[in-house]
Amino acid sequence: MPVEDTKTLRKSRRVATDCRLEFLGEDEVDGEAELLDLSCTGCMAKSNSLMQPGFRMKVSVFLSDGHEWPIRVEEAVVRWARGGEFGLEFLSMRPPQLQRIQQYIIKTRPVS
């Protein structure tokens, strides 16, 4: 899918970030990734672990927003993967976690 098509499909504002993400997936698969961008509905990340579309996981996002504890996403799914990069859709998280992402996005420059 061309890049411009994926941008029009996005549901919410996306900001660039260089934070860390940890994941725990099905069959106890776990790992780390570098967060490339973030929105209220998902993120793009880069990892040494190869991801497969449809793979479900729990995610901890370590934002550089002054809080020591990570944002917990109870369920996320890989929507696409290309080399070491992949896109996650957040399926389930508690409202305070979502509010923290929203506050971070408001304070951060959007991806052009």
Secondary structure as UniProt FT lines:
FT   HELIX           3..9
FT   STRAND          15..16
FT   STRAND          20..25
FT   HELIX           26..28
FT   STRAND          30..38
FT   STRAND          42..46
FT   TURN            53..54
FT   STRAND          56..62
FT   STRAND          71..82
FT   TURN            83..84
FT   STRAND          85..92
FT   HELIX           95..107
//
